Every structure is written in C-alpha cells, then in structure tokens.
Amino acid sequence: MSDASNAGTGQPSLFDRLGADPFWAIARAFYARIERHPRLRPMFPQELDEAIRNQAEFLIQYFGGPQAYSTRKGHPRLRMRHMQFRIGVQERNDWVEVMRGALDDAAIPEAERPAMMAYFEHAATFLMNDES
C-alpha cells in the first residue's frame, strides 16, 4: 500500500517530499478537532494516543513511507475496522471537514493538499455503511 498517485511514476511520494513529521502533525491536529466534535467524538475511544499513532502510521504508509502500520497491525482493512460505526453522509462529511481543518492546523503545503484531500474524500465515501 502506498500513495497510488505516484506508484510506478518514478516521482517522489508525498512521504518522500514531506517526511514523517507532517503526518504526525495531521494525526494530532485531527484528533484535537475530534475531541471537540459533538457527532464524531462518540465514535472514538476515550484515550486517543493509540488512535493518533494508528492514523499517523497509516498515513505515512499510504503516502509512500515505511510500512510500520502493517507490520504492527496487519493489513489496514479500513472498511472492516470501521464497520462497527454508523457512517452515513453526515458523518462522512463531518470527517472530511475535520481532516481538511487538520491539514490547515498541521500547515500542510498547499501543493500537497489536493492529493491528500482526494484520498481522504474517497476513503470517507468508501467507509460509508448507512444510506439513511
């Protein structure tokens, strides 16, 4: 699993361009926003340190970095891991907006945001499991 937008192109991945720190900053900013979100907060564990680690390592891996997430947790199986939560249009849209804000908070360069947001919007839609 890696940044599909650069797979096989010979171009540096987002991880190659940014390094690990921005992905940790995204995860920390995302969960700081989740902490205050009335609809999304109940979906997450009380203690968020492990969730931050999981998200940072997953994003690093997805966007072309080391495979620490899969080494530690196995295949991401995102849909299976999220199936226990009701994810409809509102939750999907809330999650995307929280992630968009996290990119702002983490000061991700404008040039890198379209690829990230394209993935986040696709993933959020893929995880939807409630049509109501």
Order of alpha helices (4+ residues) and beta strands (2+ residues): alpha-alpha-alpha-alpha-alpha-alpha-alpha
